[in-house]
Amino acid sequence: MLSMTDEEYMNTYWPQLRNAIDKLLEGPPLAPHNGPVVQFEPMYSAAYKCVCQQYSESLYRDLMSHIHKAFLNIASEMQ
């Protein structure tokens, strides 16, 4: 397995995972929706590759930061 570069992580894997997180945070889709909101296998594969290529700390940091920002936005909308 070839080593993942920082550019690959930031331009390929993290955006893919971030988009899936955003879809999950949006809530359930509107009524005539068929199929999954997020496909499990590509997300699992992306996260697995990041962990195996020693990007678990970056993934954790980016995930926590993204979720924190999303929750701050939700909190400000609720006020």
N, C-alpha and C positions, 0 to 999 in steps of 0.2 A: 504494500500500500504506500503510495507516495505521500510525502508530507504535505499537509495543508499549509498554505501561506496565510499571512494576515489579511491580504487582499481577498483571498477566496472566502475566508471566514466573514469578513465585513461586507463583501459584495454579493455573496451567493447564499451561504448557510444562515447567517443571522437574519438577513431580510426575509428569507423564506419562513423562518420560525417566528419572527416578529409579526408578519402578516397573518399567520395562523392564530397567534395570540390575540391580535386585534379583532379577528373574526369571532373568536370565542367571547371576547369582552363586549362585543356589540349586542350579545343576547341572541335569543332564538330568532330564526328567520321568519319573515311574514308568511302567512298561510299559503298558498299553493306552492310549497317548496318540497321538491323531491330530492333525496340524496343527502349525503353528509355535508355539514358546514365546512368541516376540515377533514381531509383524508389523513388517516392515522399513519399509514406506512411511510409516506415521504417525510413526515415530520419526525417519526421515530428514527428513520435512516439519517436525516440531517443531524439530529441531536447525538445519535450514536457516533457518527463520523467526527463531530466536534469533540466529544469526550475521548474517543480513541486517539485523536491527533493532538491531545494535550491542550485543548481549548475549553476545558470544563470550567475553569475559573472565569474566563472571559464570558462564556455563555451564562454562567450564574450571575455575574456582575451586570451584564446587559439585560438579562431577564428581570432582575430585581429593580433595576433602574427604570425599565420600560413599564413595569407594573406599577411602580411608585408614581410615575408621571400620569399614568392612566387614572389611578385612584385620586390623585390631586385634581385632575380635570373633572372627574365625576363629583368630587366634593364641592368644587367651586360652582358647578352647574346646579347643585342641590341648594346652594345658599341663595 
